[in-house]
Amino acid sequence: MTDAPAFQSDFLKTLQARGYIHQITHPAELDAAAAAGVVTGYIGFDATAPSLHVGSLIQIMMLRRLQQAGGKPIVLMGGGTTKVGDPTGKDASRPQLTDETIQANIASIRTVFEKFLTFGDGPTDAVMLDNDQWLSGYGYIQFLRDFGTHFTVNRMLAFDSVKLRLEREQPMTFLEFNYMLMQSVDFLELNRAQDCTLQMGGSDQWGNIVSGVDLVRRVDQKAAFGLTTPLLTTASGGKMGKTAQGAVWLNAEQLSPYDYWQFWRNVDDADVGKFLRLFTDLPLDEVARLETLEGAGINDAKKTLADAATTMLHGADAAADARQKAEEVREQGALNIADEPKSLLWEGTPDEIVRNGGDPFTRRTAEALLKASGLVPSLKQAALKIKGGGVRINGTPISDPELTFDQSEVDPAFGAFRVQIGKNGEVVLVKPL
């Protein structure tokens, strides 16, 4: 690792300039390999849901950068590892999925990767593989005999994915404890079959990645490298891709292009430059210009971000349609998009709400509506914002956070509440469940 190496390869120079690099196992060797020819690299994605969310987008973009620089990306779907579950950052085991569900999830997820990568049979074309092809073929005794001697329990206990779980006094099953072995074997299999020399991932995967690099170098004495991205958080300290409405999904079936566009449009001002570098192909000089804009200009930069990110995932027509809808909602307030509003998330269970004198199906406070819009991250901040003035619901200024709204009080033109901060602020539609 090094703070600011002078890379020679287009691949690492691009990653460094755009802010992707956190750690590299052998920076000089990887740089030389990338400058000399085609580097094949992979990132693994478990298939725990029908869609990845925007928190995985930085990894997808890493594969895109590799292909743009003349490398060959491998999308490794975890048909095998999904059966075990990655313990990283978790306090509980993942629910076990059936083989049929896992394969259906993989098929759904593939449609997203096809938007970002060029697949085919060429030397730099992307391929999608499934680690179930080899992991399920190992017998238990064979797996232990072939690979168990290369891992010590002492070292495995020191990895963050294990150590943090144990420090929180949360149980870790022996099944999950095997995950890092399986991920390391993935790298060895890909190195042998695909001449894959690079494994990439988030910083929370550093221990697993280093184990794979060491396994390849120890068993086959071949070149292997690891590279991680920084932990990605928003300027407010939140986790990337988490909003008041939940995860920002990449598949249109889970999240509409309109809501996806709105997610990028509503990012914090301080995040615009970083997100333009990471999640768009805009030239860096244009990014530098956009991130210096202030006042109303920063909103233009956010719209540029939303346009570019939505175009990459859903296409130019969907991005243009989303922008047009958003602008008509804000400027004219007369567009009927009843299928587009965000669903209002209720705080607490229905029993808890009723016990506190509320009706979970018909009434909600102004502060809850504002939080549900995603314009603020918490009820506390929603209350402060309302008390400070400037919050409007259905165009009416609101000053009492506890003011309640009946389901019948939605704006009839939208079948939802129109929530905004400031007279000219972005309008977010929130519909009751």
N, C-alpha and C positions, 0 to 999 in steps of 0.2 A: 504493500500500500504506500501511496505517496500523496502529498497534498495537491500539487499542481504540476504533474509531469508534462513535458512537451511531447505530446503524441504526434506520430507521423502518419498513422493510418486515418483514412477518412472516417472510418467507423468510430474510433475512440475520440477523434477530434469533435465529431458531431455530438456524441453522447456527452462529452465534457462541456461543450458550449451550450447545450440545451439543458443541462442540469440533471442528467440521469445517473451519474456515477456516484456511488457511495463507497464501495470497497471493490478491490480487484486482487485476486490471489497472486498473479504473476504479471504485473502490468507491462513490463518491457517485452517479455516473451509474447504476450497476446498482441501487443501493438505490432511487433515484427511479423507475426503470423498474419494479421489482418492486412498489413501493407503488402505482403508477398503474394497473397492469393485469396481464394475463397475460404472463409471460415464458416463452418457449420455450427450453429448454436441452437440451444433449445430452452424452453421454459415449460414447466409442468403446470397443468390446471386440473384440479379435481372436479368431477361432474356431480356436485351435490345439489344442483338446482338446474332448471331448464335454461337458465341464463346466467352469465357472469354479470357483475355490476361494475360501476365506473371505478371502483377501487382496484379492479384488475386492468384498467385501461392503460396504465403506465407500462405494464408488462407486455401488453399487446403492441404498444407503440415501440417498445424496445425491439421486438421482432421485426416490425416495419422498418426501423432504422437500420437493422442489420441487412435486410434485403435491399434497401435503398443504397447501401454502401457496397453492394456486390457480394454479400454473404448469403448463406442458405439457412433460412429459419425452419426449425422443427417445432410444431405445436404438439406437445405430448399430453394427451388426455389421460387422466388417471382412472381408467376403467378398473385397474387393479387396486391402486392406492385408495380410491374412494371407498372401497370395501373395508378399509382399515380406519381412515380418517386422520387427517393431519392434526396433531395436538397443539400446534403452534398458536399461542395467543388464546387458547380455549381453557375454560374451567370445567368443562364437561365433555364427555364423549359425543361425537356426532351420531345422529340416528343412522342405523344401518339401512341401506337401500337395496332393493332387489336388482338383479342383473338387468332386467327389462327396463327398470326406471333409469338406471345408469346409462344404458345405451341410448335411450330416448333423450336423455339430457345431453349426451355427447352430440347427437344429431342436431339438436336445437342450437347448441353452442357453436357448432361449426359454421352456421350461417353468418354469425358475426365476424369470425375470422376471415371469411371470404370477402368482406368489405375492406379489410385492411391489408391483406396479403395476396400475392399472386400465386396460386397453386398450379402445379403441373409437374412435368417430368424433366424440366431443364435443370442445369447445374445450380442455378440460384433460385429455382422455384420452391415455394414452401410445400411441406408435406405435413399431414396430420397423422400421428401414430397413437396407439393405445397400449399402455404398459401392461394391460391384462394379457396381451399376447405372449409375454414371457413370464410375468410374475405368477400367473396361475398354472404355468407349466412346471414350476419347480415343486419337487417333493419337499416336505419339511426337513427331513434329514439331509437331503442334498443341499438345500439352501443354507442350513446351519454349517455344514461341513465346508462348503465352498466359500462362504463369506463371514461366518461368525468369528473366525480367528482374527479378522482384520479390524474388529471393533472392540474396544474395552468399555466395560460398564462405567469405569471411572470417568472416562472422557464423555460418554453419553450423558451422564448425570450433570456434567458441567455446561451442557448446551442450554441456551435460554428456554427453548421449547419445553424442556423437562424441568429445569431448575425453577423457573417461575411458577409452574404448576404446583410443584412440591412446596415452594415457599408459601404459596397461598393455601396450603394444606388441602388441596383438592386432589382427589384420586386420579391416578393415571393407570390405565389398564395395560397389561402386557401386550395386548394387540396394538395399542397406540405406540408403545415403546419401540416396536419394530418398524415404525414408519420411516425413520431416518435410514435404516438399513435398506429398505425397499427403494427409497429415493436415490441412494448411492448406487445401488445395482442398476437402476434406470440409466444413469450416466455411463456406467461400464457397458451396458448392452448397446446404447446408442453410439458409443465410441467405437465399438467393434463392428457394428452392422452399418452405421451411417457415416463413419469417420467424423463424428461430432466431437469437437474439442472444447466447447464452451457451454457452460450452464449459467443461466441468468435467473434472477428472481429478486424479490423484495429483501430488505435488510433483515427481516425476521427469519429469513431462510438461510442466513449466512452459515450457521453451523451445519445444516444439512448439505449445503452446497460444498463446503470445504471437505466434508466427509466423502462426497462423491469424487471430488478432485483427487484427494489422497488415495482413494481406492483404485482409480484408473492408473495413477502413477505408480502405485505400489504393486498391483497385480500384473499389469501389462507393460509397465515402464514406458508409457506413452504420454505425449503432451496433453494436458488438461488444464482448463482455466475456469475460474469462477468470477462472476461480476454481480454486484447487487445495486439496487436503486435505494435512495434514501427513503426513510419512513415519510409518507406523504400526508401532511395535515394541512388544514386550511389556516388562514391568517388568524381566525378566532380560536384555534387550537383543537378544532373538531377533526374527526376522522374523515378522510376524503371519501365522498360518495354517500355519506350518511346525512339524511335530512329529517325534518319533523315527520315526513311521510314514510320514512324507511329508506331502503336501498334504492339507488338510482340504477335500474336495470338497463342492460344494453339491448336486449331483444325487444322489438316493438310490441310483442304480445304481452310483455310484462310492464312496459312503460311506453306511452305514446311519444312519437317524435316531438309533439308540441311540448309535453312536460320535460323531455330531454333538452330541448332548446331553452326552455325557461330555467332549467337548472344552471346552465352555463351563463345565461343572461343575468342571473341573480347572485353570482359569486361575489365574494368580498373584493372591494377595489384593490386591496393589496395583493390579491392572488392573480390578477389579470395577466401580468407579464409572465409569471411562472407557468401558468396554465397554457398560455399561447405557445411558449417554448416546448412544453411537454406534449401537448395534445393536438397541435396543428402542424401543418407543413409550411406555415408562413415563414418567409425569409427573416433571419434574425435582425436585420436592420429595420424591417417593418415592425417587428415585435418591439424593438427598442423605442421606436417612435410612438407606438400605441400606448406603451406603459407609462409614458411621460405625460399623457393627457390628464387633465384635471377638470373638475366641475362636470358640466354636461358632456364634455368630451370623453370622459371615462365610460359613460354609457354607450357611446359609439364603439369603444374598444370592446366592451362586453358583448355587444351585438355581433361584432366581427368574430369574437371567440365562439359565440353560440352558433353563428352561421357555419364557420369552418368545422367545428366539432360535429354538428348535426349532419352536415353534408358528407363528412367522411363515413359516418355510421349509417345514415338513412337515405343519403342521396340529396342532390341539389334541389329537386322539386319539393321534397319533404321539408327541407330547411327553409326554403322560400315561403312555403305554405305556413309553417309554424311562425315565422317572423311576421307575416301578414296578419295572422290571427291575433298575435300578441299586440301589434300596433293598433289594430282595429278595436280591440278590447280597451286599450288605454286611451286612444284618441277619440273614439266614437261611442264606445260603450253600448254598441247595438248589435254585436255579432252573437248569434246563437251557437254556442259550442257546448251544449249540455253534456256531451260525451267526454269532454276534455278536462273538466275541473278536477282538482285533487279531492280525494275523499277525506272527510274530517275524521281525525283519529281522536277517540274519546280517552280521557285520562281516567284510569281505573276501570274495574269491571262494572257491568251494569248494576250488580247488587250494591257495590260501594257507592255508586252515584245515586241510586235511589235512596240508600240509607242516609245520604247527606242532603236529601230533599230535592234531588234533581230527577229529571226524566231523561234516560240515556238516548231516547229516540227523537225527542222533539226540542229540547232546549240546550243552549250552550252559551258560555260567557264570551264576552268580547276578547278577553285575553287568550282564551282557548282557540277562538277563530284565528287570531293573529298568529299564534304559534303554529297552528295547523297549516297556515299559508306557506310556512318556510321562510318568511321574511325576517324572523327572529328565531334564535335557537332554543329558547326556554320560556316557560310561563312567567318567570320572574322578569326577564327582559321585556316580555310582551306587556306586563303591567306597567313597568317603568316607561316604556315607549308611549303607552296610551295616556298615562298621567302627564307626560310631557307635552301632549298635544300633537296634532298632525296625523293621527290615525283615522282613516275613514272606512266605514263599512257600508256598502251600497251607496257610496257617495256622501254619506252623512258623517261629519266629524264626531268622534267618540272620545269622551274624557273619563269614563268610569270603566275600569277593567272588569268589574263584576256585573255590568249590564248584560242581561241575557237576551238571547234571540230565539224565537220560535222557528221551527222548521218552515212554517208558512210564510216567514218573513224573507225568504230568499228572493233575490232579484228575479222576477218572472221571465225576463229575457234570457236568463242563463240557467235557471234552475239551480242556482248556487249563490253564495254570498260573494260580493266583490270586495276584496280586502286590499287596502293600499296604505302606504306610509307617505304622507305628503300629498298635496293636491295634484301634483304632476308625477307622482311616483308610479312604479310599475304595478299594474293590477294583477292580483292572483285570485283565481276563482276557487272557492272552497265549497264543496257540496256536503250536506249531511248524509250519514249512512242510511 
